[in-house]
Amino acid sequence: MENVIPIIQKLYDSGMEVEIDDYGTGFSNFKYLKDLPIHGMKIDQTFIATCMTSVKSKAIVNSMIHLAHELGFSIIAEGIEDEQQLQYLTAQGCDVFQGYLLGRPQPVNYYEK
């Protein structure tokens, strides 16, 4: 991590948006939120997929949204697949949404036409 932080700092300082992807899984760590120069974090789709049916997933999602905002970060929800998820996350203050409900992935040359 000591080698990564200066690289991320250069990207951040150059004006690039830096987000932590899939926060809440894998090597996620609260220390990274404190130490990394980032603009935001993305909630992993595994939490979004179950936030309407699992009290624990809902609590985690709500906590992540609140934590991100308290730290001055934007929060992105990935894996939005139905209107109910979108409405709930909007009401909770989520900033950005990704998922099949909003649009399917496009080929690289899609926008070159």
Biopython code that builds the backbone (N, CA, C, O; Angstrom):
import numpy as np
from Bio.PDB.StructureBuilder import StructureBuilder

atoms = [
    (1, "MET", "N", (0.823, -1.193, 0.000)),
    (1, "MET", "CA", (0.000, 0.000, 0.000)),
    (1, "MET", "C", (0.866, 1.256, 0.000)),
    (1, "MET", "O", (0.494, 2.268, -0.592)),
    (2, "GLU", "N", (2.013, 1.193, 0.657)),
    (2, "GLU", "CA", (2.872, 2.383, 0.703)),
    (2, "GLU", "C", (3.353, 2.798, -0.689)),
    (2, "GLU", "O", (3.653, 3.971, -0.911)),
    (3, "ASN", "N", (3.429, 1.854, -1.625)),
    (3, "ASN", "CA", (3.811, 2.176, -3.004)),
    (3, "ASN", "C", (2.627, 2.669, -3.824)),
    (3, "ASN", "O", (2.802, 3.405, -4.795)),
    (4, "VAL", "N", (1.434, 2.266, -3.438)),
    (4, "VAL", "CA", (0.231, 2.601, -4.201)),
    (4, "VAL", "C", (-0.261, 4.015, -3.894)),
    (4, "VAL", "O", (-0.705, 4.725, -4.797)),
    (5, "ILE", "N", (-0.189, 4.419, -2.656)),
    (5, "ILE", "CA", (-0.734, 5.719, -2.243)),
    (5, "ILE", "C", (-0.134, 6.875, -3.058)),
    (5, "ILE", "O", (-0.893, 7.727, -3.519)),
    (6, "PRO", "N", (1.195, 6.948, -3.257)),
    (6, "PRO", "CA", (1.720, 8.062, -4.067)),
    (6, "PRO", "C", (1.218, 8.060, -5.514)),
    (6, "PRO", "O", (1.027, 9.123, -6.105)),
    (7, "ILE", "N", (1.006, 6.882, -6.081)),
    (7, "ILE", "CA", (0.486, 6.792, -7.453)),
    (7, "ILE", "C", (-0.940, 7.308, -7.502)),
    (7, "ILE", "O", (-1.293, 8.088, -8.386)),
    (8, "ILE", "N", (-1.756, 6.878, -6.559)),
    (8, "ILE", "CA", (-3.142, 7.343, -6.506)),
    (8, "ILE", "C", (-3.179, 8.843, -6.238)),
    (8, "ILE", "O", (-4.027, 9.549, -6.784)),
    (9, "GLN", "N", (-2.267, 9.335, -5.404)),
    (9, "GLN", "CA", (-2.212, 10.772, -5.118)),
    (9, "GLN", "C", (-1.928, 11.573, -6.384)),
    (9, "GLN", "O", (-2.518, 12.633, -6.589)),
    (10, "LYS", "N", (-1.031, 11.077, -7.236)),
    (10, "LYS", "CA", (-0.728, 11.762, -8.498)),
    (10, "LYS", "C", (-1.953, 11.798, -9.409)),
    (10, "LYS", "O", (-2.239, 12.820, -10.033)),
    (11, "LEU", "N", (-2.675, 10.676, -9.481)),
    (11, "LEU", "CA", (-3.893, 10.641, -10.289)),
    (11, "LEU", "C", (-4.925, 11.636, -9.753)),
    (11, "LEU", "O", (-5.545, 12.382, -10.512)),
    (12, "TYR", "N", (-5.088, 11.629, -8.452)),
    (12, "TYR", "CA", (-6.036, 12.525, -7.787)),
    (12, "TYR", "C", (-5.662, 13.980, -8.054)),
    (12, "TYR", "O", (-6.516, 14.791, -8.413)),
    (13, "ASP", "N", (-4.366, 14.309, -7.876)),
    (13, "ASP", "CA", (-3.887, 15.681, -8.064)),
    (13, "ASP", "C", (-4.002, 16.147, -9.509)),
    (13, "ASP", "O", (-4.121, 17.345, -9.769)),
    (14, "SER", "N", (-3.965, 15.199, -10.456)),
    (14, "SER", "CA", (-4.070, 15.570, -11.864)),
    (14, "SER", "C", (-5.518, 15.844, -12.278)),
    (14, "SER", "O", (-5.777, 16.243, -13.413)),
    (15, "GLY", "N", (-6.451, 15.632, -11.361)),
    (15, "GLY", "CA", (-7.849, 15.908, -11.646)),
    (15, "GLY", "C", (-8.677, 14.682, -11.966)),
    (15, "GLY", "O", (-9.872, 14.801, -12.234)),
    (16, "MET", "N", (-8.072, 13.508, -11.944)),
    (16, "MET", "CA", (-8.833, 12.285, -12.210)),
    (16, "MET", "C", (-9.723, 11.961, -11.016)),
    (16, "MET", "O", (-9.343, 12.171, -9.864)),
    (17, "GLU", "N", (-10.903, 11.451, -11.310)),
    (17, "GLU", "CA", (-11.790, 10.963, -10.257)),
    (17, "GLU", "C", (-11.275, 9.599, -9.817)),
    (17, "GLU", "O", (-11.082, 8.712, -10.649)),
    (18, "VAL", "N", (-11.056, 9.428, -8.545)),
    (18, "VAL", "CA", (-10.544, 8.170, -8.010)),
    (18, "VAL", "C", (-11.606, 7.586, -7.080)),
    (18, "VAL", "O", (-12.011, 8.218, -6.105)),
    (19, "GLU", "N", (-12.042, 6.384, -7.397)),
    (19, "GLU", "CA", (-13.083, 5.707, -6.619)),
    (19, "GLU", "C", (-12.568, 4.339, -6.183)),
    (19, "GLU", "O", (-11.789, 3.709, -6.898)),
    (20, "ILE", "N", (-12.999, 3.887, -5.021)),
    (20, "ILE", "CA", (-12.720, 2.521, -4.594)),
    (20, "ILE", "C", (-13.855, 1.652, -5.101)),
    (20, "ILE", "O", (-15.020, 1.898, -4.786)),
    (21, "ASP", "N", (-13.521, 0.632, -5.888)),
    (21, "ASP", "CA", (-14.524, -0.255, -6.478)),
    (21, "ASP", "C", (-14.824, -1.422, -5.536)),
    (21, "ASP", "O", (-13.959, -1.860, -4.778)),
    (22, "ASP", "N", (-16.048, -1.910, -5.595)),
    (22, "ASP", "CA", (-16.480, -3.092, -4.840)),
    (22, "ASP", "C", (-16.208, -2.975, -3.350)),
    (22, "ASP", "O", (-15.791, -3.939, -2.708)),
    (23, "TYR", "N", (-16.447, -1.778, -2.800)),
    (23, "TYR", "CA", (-16.170, -1.611, -1.378)),
    (23, "TYR", "C", (-17.075, -2.530, -0.563)),
    (23, "TYR", "O", (-18.267, -2.662, -0.842)),
    (24, "GLY", "N", (-16.498, -3.146, 0.426)),
    (24, "GLY", "CA", (-17.223, -4.064, 1.291)),
    (24, "GLY", "C", (-16.873, -5.518, 1.022)),
    (24, "GLY", "O", (-17.349, -6.403, 1.734)),
    (25, "THR", "N", (-16.058, -5.785, 0.018)),
    (25, "THR", "CA", (-15.643, -7.151, -0.289)),
    (25, "THR", "C", (-14.116, -7.198, -0.424)),
    (25, "THR", "O", (-13.451, -6.163, -0.456)),
    (26, "GLY", "N", (-13.593, -8.384, -0.500)),
    (26, "GLY", "CA", (-12.163, -8.566, -0.750)),
    (26, "GLY", "C", (-11.277, -7.882, 0.262)),
    (26, "GLY", "O", (-11.380, -8.121, 1.465)),
    (27, "PHE", "N", (-10.400, -7.024, -0.240)),
    (27, "PHE", "CA", (-9.409, -6.372, 0.606)),
    (27, "PHE", "C", (-9.865, -5.024, 1.141)),
    (27, "PHE", "O", (-9.036, -4.222, 1.572)),
    (28, "SER", "N", (-11.166, -4.759, 1.121)),
    (28, "SER", "CA", (-11.682, -3.499, 1.656)),
    (28, "SER", "C", (-11.245, -3.348, 3.105)),
    (28, "SER", "O", (-11.187, -4.309, 3.872)),
    (29, "ASN", "N", (-10.946, -2.125, 3.442)),
    (29, "ASN", "CA", (-10.428, -1.874, 4.773)),
    (29, "ASN", "C", (-10.762, -0.428, 5.129)),
    (29, "ASN", "O", (-10.595, 0.463, 4.296)),
    (30, "PHE", "N", (-11.222, -0.184, 6.333)),
    (30, "PHE", "CA", (-11.527, 1.187, 6.747)),
    (30, "PHE", "C", (-10.293, 2.077, 6.696)),
    (30, "PHE", "O", (-10.405, 3.276, 6.443)),
    (31, "LYS", "N", (-9.133, 1.509, 6.930)),
    (31, "LYS", "CA", (-7.899, 2.280, 6.883)),
    (31, "LYS", "C", (-7.704, 2.902, 5.502)),
    (31, "LYS", "O", (-7.202, 4.021, 5.397)),
    (32, "TYR", "N", (-8.095, 2.192, 4.440)),
    (32, "TYR", "CA", (-7.966, 2.739, 3.092)),
    (32, "TYR", "C", (-8.814, 3.993, 2.932)),
    (32, "TYR", "O", (-8.407, 4.941, 2.260)),
    (33, "LEU", "N", (-9.976, 3.999, 3.539)),
    (33, "LEU", "CA", (-10.843, 5.164, 3.435)),
    (33, "LEU", "C", (-10.210, 6.381, 4.086)),
    (33, "LEU", "O", (-10.447, 7.515, 3.670)),
    (34, "LYS", "N", (-9.412, 6.142, 5.098)),
    (34, "LYS", "CA", (-8.741, 7.223, 5.803)),
    (34, "LYS", "C", (-7.487, 7.671, 5.077)),
    (34, "LYS", "O", (-7.188, 8.864, 5.039)),
    (35, "ASP", "N", (-6.750, 6.734, 4.500)),
    (35, "ASP", "CA", (-5.426, 7.033, 3.952)),
    (35, "ASP", "C", (-5.386, 7.340, 2.462)),
    (35, "ASP", "O", (-4.528, 8.102, 2.015)),
    (36, "LEU", "N", (-6.292, 6.766, 1.689)),
    (36, "LEU", "CA", (-6.231, 6.944, 0.236)),
    (36, "LEU", "C", (-6.865, 8.260, -0.198)),
    (36, "LEU", "O", (-7.923, 8.637, 0.305)),
    (37, "PRO", "N", (-6.222, 8.961, -1.130)),
    (37, "PRO", "CA", (-6.819, 10.172, -1.674)),
    (37, "PRO", "C", (-7.857, 9.784, -2.734)),
    (37, "PRO", "O", (-7.512, 9.562, -3.895)),
    (38, "ILE", "N", (-9.103, 9.705, -2.336)),
    (38, "ILE", "CA", (-10.153, 9.251, -3.249)),
    (38, "ILE", "C", (-11.315, 10.244, -3.255)),
    (38, "ILE", "O", (-11.443, 11.088, -2.368)),
    (39, "HIS", "N", (-12.145, 10.118, -4.271)),
    (39, "HIS", "CA", (-13.349, 10.935, -4.390)),
    (39, "HIS", "C", (-14.593, 10.190, -3.924)),
    (39, "HIS", "O", (-15.570, 10.801, -3.493)),
    (40, "GLY", "N", (-14.547, 8.865, -4.015)),
    (40, "GLY", "CA", (-15.744, 8.123, -3.674)),
    (40, "GLY", "C", (-15.517, 6.633, -3.594)),
    (40, "GLY", "O", (-14.405, 6.138, -3.773)),
    (41, "MET", "N", (-16.592, 5.938, -3.322)),
    (41, "MET", "CA", (-16.543, 4.481, -3.229)),
    (41, "MET", "C", (-17.795, 3.889, -3.849)),
    (41, "MET", "O", (-18.858, 4.509, -3.886)),
    (42, "LYS", "N", (-17.629, 2.670, -4.334)),
    (42, "LYS", "CA", (-18.720, 1.973, -5.014)),
    (42, "LYS", "C", (-19.137, 0.779, -4.160)),
    (42, "LYS", "O", (-18.305, -0.038, -3.767)),
    (43, "ILE", "N", (-20.425, 0.690, -3.879)),
    (43, "ILE", "CA", (-20.959, -0.437, -3.109)),
    (43, "ILE", "C", (-21.031, -1.655, -4.017)),
    (43, "ILE", "O", (-21.598, -1.590, -5.107)),
    (44, "ASP", "N", (-20.469, -2.744, -3.578)),
    (44, "ASP", "CA", (-20.470, -3.971, -4.371)),
    (44, "ASP", "C", (-21.896, -4.448, -4.623)),
    (44, "ASP", "O", (-22.766, -4.351, -3.757)),
    (45, "GLN", "N", (-22.109, -4.960, -5.815)),
    (45, "GLN", "CA", (-23.445, -5.387, -6.230)),
    (45, "GLN", "C", (-24.018, -6.514, -5.376)),
    (45, "GLN", "O", (-25.236, -6.692, -5.345)),
    (46, "THR", "N", (-23.181, -7.273, -4.686)),
    (46, "THR", "CA", (-23.717, -8.344, -3.839)),
    (46, "THR", "C", (-24.584, -7.781, -2.714)),
    (46, "THR", "O", (-25.545, -8.423, -2.290)),
    (47, "PHE", "N", (-24.247, -6.586, -2.229)),
    (47, "PHE", "CA", (-25.067, -5.952, -1.196)),
    (47, "PHE", "C", (-26.334, -5.349, -1.801)),
    (47, "PHE", "O", (-27.404, -5.393, -1.195)),
    (48, "ILE", "N", (-26.201, -4.790, -2.996)),
    (48, "ILE", "CA", (-27.359, -4.182, -3.659)),
    (48, "ILE", "C", (-28.393, -5.257, -4.015)),
    (48, "ILE", "O", (-29.597, -5.046, -3.868)),
    (49, "ALA", "N", (-27.908, -6.406, -4.483)),
    (49, "ALA", "CA", (-28.807, -7.489, -4.910)),
    (49, "ALA", "C", (-29.705, -7.979, -3.780)),
    (49, "ALA", "O", (-30.817, -8.443, -4.028)),
    (50, "THR", "N", (-29.231, -7.879, -2.545)),
    (50, "THR", "CA", (-30.000, -8.412, -1.419)),
    (50, "THR", "C", (-30.506, -7.340, -0.457)),
    (50, "THR", "O", (-31.084, -7.665, 0.580)),
    (51, "CYS", "N", (-30.295, -6.066, -0.789)),
    (51, "CYS", "CA", (-30.675, -5.015, 0.169)),
    (51, "CYS", "C", (-32.183, -4.899, 0.375)),
    (51, "CYS", "O", (-32.624, -4.348, 1.384)),
    (52, "MET", "N", (-32.975, -5.404, -0.556)),
    (52, "MET", "CA", (-34.423, -5.325, -0.392)),
    (52, "MET", "C", (-34.995, -6.553, 0.319)),
    (52, "MET", "O", (-36.167, -6.564, 0.693)),
    (53, "THR", "N", (-34.174, -7.579, 0.503)),
    (53, "THR", "CA", (-34.665, -8.812, 1.119)),
    (53, "THR", "C", (-33.903, -9.203, 2.380)),
    (53, "THR", "O", (-34.333, -10.101, 3.105)),
    (54, "SER", "N", (-32.808, -8.559, 2.646)),
    (54, "SER", "CA", (-31.992, -8.896, 3.807)),
    (54, "SER", "C", (-31.805, -7.667, 4.695)),
    (54, "SER", "O", (-31.286, -6.638, 4.263)),
    (55, "VAL", "N", (-32.237, -7.802, 5.931)),
    (55, "VAL", "CA", (-32.084, -6.701, 6.890)),
    (55, "VAL", "C", (-30.605, -6.359, 7.066)),
    (55, "VAL", "O", (-30.248, -5.187, 7.191)),
    (56, "LYS", "N", (-29.756, -7.368, 7.075)),
    (56, "LYS", "CA", (-28.321, -7.116, 7.249)),
    (56, "LYS", "C", (-27.716, -6.402, 6.049)),
    (56, "LYS", "O", (-26.922, -5.476, 6.219)),
    (57, "SER", "N", (-28.076, -6.815, 4.847)),
    (57, "SER", "CA", (-27.565, -6.128, 3.654)),
    (57, "SER", "C", (-28.046, -4.682, 3.622)),
    (57, "SER", "O", (-27.287, -3.773, 3.285)),
    (58, "LYS", "N", (-29.308, -4.476, 3.976)),
    (58, "LYS", "CA", (-29.851, -3.119, 4.000)),
    (58, "LYS", "C", (-29.095, -2.257, 5.004)),
    (58, "LYS", "O", (-28.789, -1.099, 4.717)),
    (59, "ALA", "N", (-28.791, -2.805, 6.170)),
    (59, "ALA", "CA", (-28.039, -2.058, 7.188)),
    (59, "ALA", "C", (-26.639, -1.711, 6.689)),
    (59, "ALA", "O", (-26.147, -0.607, 6.924)),
    (60, "ILE", "N", (-26.005, -2.648, 6.004)),
    (60, "ILE", "CA", (-24.665, -2.396, 5.467)),
    (60, "ILE", "C", (-24.716, -1.310, 4.405)),
    (60, "ILE", "O", (-23.892, -0.395, 4.422)),
    (61, "VAL", "N", (-25.668, -1.392, 3.482)),
    (61, "VAL", "CA", (-25.803, -0.392, 2.418)),
    (61, "VAL", "C", (-26.068, 0.984, 3.027)),
    (61, "VAL", "O", (-25.425, 1.961, 2.643)),
    (62, "ASN", "N", (-26.995, 1.072, 3.958)),
    (62, "ASN", "CA", (-27.303, 2.353, 4.594)),
    (62, "ASN", "C", (-26.075, 2.926, 5.298)),
    (62, "ASN", "O", (-25.806, 4.125, 5.226)),
    (63, "SER", "N", (-25.345, 2.064, 5.971)),
    (63, "SER", "CA", (-24.141, 2.501, 6.683)),
    (63, "SER", "C", (-23.062, 2.994, 5.718)),
    (63, "SER", "O", (-22.383, 3.983, 5.992)),
    (64, "MET", "N", (-22.910, 2.306, 4.597)),
    (64, "MET", "CA", (-21.904, 2.712, 3.622)),
    (64, "MET", "C", (-22.254, 4.064, 3.003)),
    (64, "MET", "O", (-21.371, 4.895, 2.790)),
    (65, "ILE", "N", (-23.521, 4.286, 2.717)),
    (65, "ILE", "CA", (-23.939, 5.576, 2.162)),
    (65, "ILE", "C", (-23.641, 6.690, 3.169)),
    (65, "ILE", "O", (-23.074, 7.725, 2.816)),
    (66, "HIS", "N", (-24.025, 6.466, 4.408)),
    (66, "HIS", "CA", (-23.793, 7.464, 5.450)),
    (66, "HIS", "C", (-22.291, 7.697, 5.658)),
    (66, "HIS", "O", (-21.850, 8.843, 5.744)),
    (67, "LEU", "N", (-21.515, 6.629, 5.737)),
    (67, "LEU", "CA", (-20.071, 6.743, 5.938)),
    (67, "LEU", "C", (-19.413, 7.531, 4.808)),
    (67, "LEU", "O", (-18.605, 8.425, 5.058)),
    (68, "ALA", "N", (-19.760, 7.199, 3.574)),
    (68, "ALA", "CA", (-19.183, 7.906, 2.425)),
    (68, "ALA", "C", (-19.463, 9.404, 2.520)),
    (68, "ALA", "O", (-18.561, 10.220, 2.331)),
    (69, "HIS", "N", (-20.681, 9.754, 2.806)),
    (69, "HIS", "CA", (-21.029, 11.174, 2.881)),
    (69, "HIS", "C", (-20.337, 11.862, 4.053)),
    (69, "HIS", "O", (-19.907, 13.009, 3.928)),
    (70, "GLU", "N", (-20.224, 11.187, 5.176)),
    (70, "GLU", "CA", (-19.514, 11.763, 6.328)),
    (70, "GLU", "C", (-18.049, 12.025, 6.012)),
    (70, "GLU", "O", (-17.457, 12.964, 6.542)),
    (71, "LEU", "N", (-17.458, 11.195, 5.144)),
    (71, "LEU", "CA", (-16.055, 11.353, 4.757)),
    (71, "LEU", "C", (-15.889, 12.311, 3.570)),
    (71, "LEU", "O", (-14.769, 12.589, 3.143)),
    (72, "GLY", "N", (-17.000, 12.807, 3.048)),
    (72, "GLY", "CA", (-16.944, 13.739, 1.930)),
    (72, "GLY", "C", (-16.808, 13.066, 0.575)),
    (72, "GLY", "O", (-16.387, 13.700, -0.393)),
    (73, "PHE", "N", (-17.159, 11.789, 0.498)),
    (73, "PHE", "CA", (-17.053, 11.018, -0.737)),
    (73, "PHE", "C", (-18.419, 10.895, -1.405)),
    (73, "PHE", "O", (-19.460, 11.004, -0.757)),
    (74, "SER", "N", (-18.389, 10.669, -2.703)),
    (74, "SER", "CA", (-19.603, 10.271, -3.388)),
    (74, "SER", "C", (-19.761, 8.759, -3.211)),
    (74, "SER", "O", (-18.800, 8.052, -2.909)),
    (75, "ILE", "N", (-20.975, 8.287, -3.403)),
    (75, "ILE", "CA", (-21.244, 6.854, -3.250)),
    (75, "ILE", "C", (-21.970, 6.363, -4.491)),
    (75, "ILE", "O", (-22.935, 6.972, -4.953)),
    (76, "ILE", "N", (-21.486, 5.250, -5.017)),
    (76, "ILE", "CA", (-22.024, 4.656, -6.240)),
    (76, "ILE", "C", (-22.584, 3.287, -5.885)),
    (76, "ILE", "O", (-21.930, 2.505, -5.194)),
    (77, "ALA", "N", (-23.781, 2.997, -6.351)),
    (77, "ALA", "CA", (-24.374, 1.666, -6.173)),
    (77, "ALA", "C", (-24.297, 0.940, -7.503)),
    (77, "ALA", "O", (-24.782, 1.443, -8.517)),
    (78, "GLU", "N", (-23.688, -0.242, -7.506)),
    (78, "GLU", "CA", (-23.610, -1.015, -8.745)),
    (78, "GLU", "C", (-24.561, -2.199, -8.679)),
    (78, "GLU", "O", (-24.831, -2.745, -7.609)),
    (79, "GLY", "N", (-25.055, -2.577, -9.831)),
    (79, "GLY", "CA", (-25.929, -3.738, -9.900)),
    (79, "GLY", "C", (-27.399, -3.420, -9.725)),
    (79, "GLY", "O", (-28.167, -4.278, -9.289)),
    (80, "ILE", "N", (-27.810, -2.198, -10.057)),
    (80, "ILE", "CA", (-29.226, -1.829, -9.952)),
    (80, "ILE", "C", (-29.988, -2.563, -11.059)),
    (80, "ILE", "O", (-29.752, -2.349, -12.248)),
    (81, "GLU", "N", (-30.905, -3.432, -10.635)),
    (81, "GLU", "CA", (-31.633, -4.233, -11.613)),
    (81, "GLU", "C", (-33.138, -4.030, -11.588)),
    (81, "GLU", "O", (-33.842, -4.507, -12.477)),
    (82, "ASP", "N", (-33.640, -3.327, -10.577)),
    (82, "ASP", "CA", (-35.083, -3.081, -10.585)),
    (82, "ASP", "C", (-35.398, -1.711, -9.978)),
    (82, "ASP", "O", (-34.588, -1.107, -9.274)),
    (83, "GLU", "N", (-36.588, -1.264, -10.281)),
    (83, "GLU", "CA", (-37.030, 0.068, -9.872)),
    (83, "GLU", "C", (-37.069, 0.216, -8.348)),
    (83, "GLU", "O", (-36.773, 1.288, -7.821)),
    (84, "GLN", "N", (-37.428, -0.842, -7.652)),
    (84, "GLN", "CA", (-37.504, -0.798, -6.189)),
    (84, "GLN", "C", (-36.137, -0.488, -5.584)),
    (84, "GLN", "O", (-36.043, 0.317, -4.657)),
    (85, "GLN", "N", (-35.080, -1.112, -6.093)),
    (85, "GLN", "CA", (-33.723, -0.825, -5.610)),
    (85, "GLN", "C", (-33.367, 0.638, -5.871)),
    (85, "GLN", "O", (-32.850, 1.329, -4.993)),
    (86, "LEU", "N", (-33.648, 1.096, -7.078)),
    (86, "LEU", "CA", (-33.315, 2.470, -7.451)),
    (86, "LEU", "C", (-34.040, 3.470, -6.551)),
    (86, "LEU", "O", (-33.428, 4.422, -6.067)),
    (87, "GLN", "N", (-35.318, 3.264, -6.327)),
    (87, "GLN", "CA", (-36.084, 4.174, -5.474)),
    (87, "GLN", "C", (-35.564, 4.167, -4.044)),
    (87, "GLN", "O", (-35.431, 5.219, -3.420)),
    (88, "TYR", "N", (-35.270, 2.978, -3.527)),
    (88, "TYR", "CA", (-34.777, 2.887, -2.154)),
    (88, "TYR", "C", (-33.433, 3.603, -2.001)),
    (88, "TYR", "O", (-33.246, 4.394, -1.076)),
    (89, "LEU", "N", (-32.509, 3.322, -2.909)),
    (89, "LEU", "CA", (-31.171, 3.910, -2.810)),
    (89, "LEU", "C", (-31.199, 5.421, -3.040)),
    (89, "LEU", "O", (-30.416, 6.157, -2.439)),
    (90, "THR", "N", (-32.093, 5.878, -3.904)),
    (90, "THR", "CA", (-32.268, 7.318, -4.097)),
    (90, "THR", "C", (-32.729, 7.959, -2.793)),
    (90, "THR", "O", (-32.211, 9.000, -2.390)),
    (91, "ALA", "N", (-33.697, 7.340, -2.139)),
    (91, "ALA", "CA", (-34.215, 7.861, -0.869)),
    (91, "ALA", "C", (-33.150, 7.867, 0.223)),
    (91, "ALA", "O", (-33.193, 8.698, 1.130)),
    (92, "GLN", "N", (-32.201, 6.945, 0.137)),
    (92, "GLN", "CA", (-31.139, 6.871, 1.140)),
    (92, "GLN", "C", (-30.008, 7.861, 0.862)),
    (92, "GLN", "O", (-29.118, 8.039, 1.694)),
    (93, "GLY", "N", (-30.041, 8.503, -0.301)),
    (93, "GLY", "CA", (-29.046, 9.517, -0.621)),
    (93, "GLY", "C", (-27.885, 9.045, -1.469)),
    (93, "GLY", "O", (-26.870, 9.734, -1.571)),
    (94, "CYS", "N", (-28.021, 7.880, -2.080)),
    (94, "CYS", "CA", (-26.974, 7.387, -2.966)),
    (94, "CYS", "C", (-26.804, 8.378, -4.120)),
    (94, "CYS", "O", (-27.788, 8.926, -4.617)),
    (95, "ASP", "N", (-25.555, 8.608, -4.546)),
    (95, "ASP", "CA", (-25.270, 9.650, -5.528)),
    (95, "ASP", "C", (-25.319, 9.190, -6.980)),
    (95, "ASP", "O", (-25.816, 9.913, -7.844)),
    (96, "VAL", "N", (-24.808, 7.997, -7.253)),
    (96, "VAL", "CA", (-24.674, 7.524, -8.630)),
    (96, "VAL", "C", (-25.116, 6.067, -8.683)),
    (96, "VAL", "O", (-24.953, 5.320, -7.718)),
    (97, "PHE", "N", (-25.682, 5.672, -9.835)),
    (97, "PHE", "CA", (-26.211, 4.318, -9.977)),
    (97, "PHE", "C", (-25.687, 3.688, -11.258)),
    (97, "PHE", "O", (-25.548, 4.350, -12.286)),
    (98, "GLN", "N", (-25.397, 2.388, -11.172)),
    (98, "GLN", "CA", (-25.008, 1.599, -12.333)),
    (98, "GLN", "C", (-25.824, 0.320, -12.310)),
    (98, "GLN", "O", (-26.129, -0.204, -11.238)),
    (99, "GLY", "N", (-26.177, -0.184, -13.472)),
    (99, "GLY", "CA", (-26.859, -1.462, -13.522)),
    (99, "GLY", "C", (-27.704, -1.625, -14.759)),
    (99, "GLY", "O", (-27.947, -0.674, -15.501)),
    (100, "TYR", "N", (-28.146, -2.843, -14.969)),
    (100, "TYR", "CA", (-28.917, -3.188, -16.159)),
    (100, "TYR", "C", (-30.225, -2.413, -16.253)),
    (100, "TYR", "O", (-30.721, -2.179, -17.356)),
    (101, "LEU", "N", (-30.793, -2.010, -15.121)),
    (101, "LEU", "CA", (-32.018, -1.208, -15.171)),
    (101, "LEU", "C", (-31.775, 0.085, -15.941)),
    (101, "LEU", "O", (-32.667, 0.576, -16.633)),
    (102, "LEU", "N", (-30.584, 0.630, -15.822)),
    (102, "LEU", "CA", (-30.257, 1.922, -16.418)),
    (102, "LEU", "C", (-29.596, 1.823, -17.778)),
    (102, "LEU", "O", (-29.641, 2.775, -18.558)),
    (103, "GLY", "N", (-28.983, 0.686, -18.075)),
    (103, "GLY", "CA", (-28.338, 0.520, -19.376)),
    (103, "GLY", "C", (-27.412, -0.687, -19.377)),
    (103, "GLY", "O", (-26.761, -0.994, -18.378)),
    (104, "ARG", "N", (-27.368, -1.342, -20.484)),
    (104, "ARG", "CA", (-26.498, -2.503, -20.659)),
    (104, "ARG", "C", (-25.100, -2.048, -21.054)),
    (104, "ARG", "O", (-24.943, -0.983, -21.652)),
    (105, "PRO", "N", (-24.080, -2.843, -20.728)),
    (105, "PRO", "CA", (-22.724, -2.512, -21.186)),
    (105, "PRO", "C", (-22.696, -2.427, -22.710)),
    (105, "PRO", "O", (-23.390, -3.174, -23.400)),
    (106, "GLN", "N", (-21.892, -1.515, -23.215)),
    (106, "GLN", "CA", (-21.785, -1.294, -24.649)),
    (106, "GLN", "C", (-20.382, -1.650, -25.129)),
    (106, "GLN", "O", (-19.427, -1.568, -24.357)),
    (107, "PRO", "N", (-20.248, -2.047, -26.396)),
    (107, "PRO", "CA", (-18.914, -2.331, -26.933)),
    (107, "PRO", "C", (-18.066, -1.062, -26.967)),
    (107, "PRO", "O", (-18.604, 0.045, -26.977)),
    (108, "VAL", "N", (-16.775, -1.216, -26.984)),
    (108, "VAL", "CA", (-15.853, -0.083, -26.955)),
    (108, "VAL", "C", (-16.150, 0.912, -28.056)),
    (108, "VAL", "O", (-16.117, 2.117, -27.808)),
    (109, "ASN", "N", (-16.435, 0.459, -29.249)),
    (109, "ASN", "CA", (-16.649, 1.361, -30.374)),
    (109, "ASN", "C", (-18.087, 1.895, -30.467)),
    (109, "ASN", "O", (-18.430, 2.549, -31.452)),
    (110, "TYR", "N", (-18.905, 1.638, -29.493)),
    (110, "TYR", "CA", (-20.312, 2.039, -29.499)),
    (110, "TYR", "C", (-20.472, 3.559, -29.700)),
    (110, "TYR", "O", (-21.347, 4.000, -30.446)),
    (111, "TYR", "N", (-19.633, 4.344, -29.037)),
    (111, "TYR", "CA", (-19.766, 5.790, -29.070)),
    (111, "TYR", "C", (-19.012, 6.437, -30.234)),
    (111, "TYR", "O", (-19.071, 7.655, -30.401)),
    (112, "GLU", "N", (-18.318, 5.652, -31.028)),
    (112, "GLU", "CA", (-17.544, 6.192, -32.156)),
    (112, "GLU", "C", (-18.414, 6.415, -33.386)),
    (112, "GLU", "O", (-17.943, 7.003, -34.360)),
    (113, "LYS", "N", (-19.635, 5.977, -33.377)),
    (113, "LYS", "CA", (-20.516, 6.058, -34.556)),
    (113, "LYS", "C", (-21.011, 7.459, -34.791)),
    (113, "LYS", "O", (-21.759, 7.699, -35.739)),
]
sb = StructureBuilder()
sb.init_structure("model")
sb.init_model(0)
sb.init_chain("A")
sb.init_seg("    ")
for serial, (resi, resn, name, xyz) in enumerate(atoms, 1):
    if name == "N":
        sb.init_residue(resn, " ", resi, " ")
    sb.init_atom(name, np.array(xyz, "f"), 0.0, 1.0, " ", f" {name:<3s}", serial, name[0])
structure = sb.get_structure()
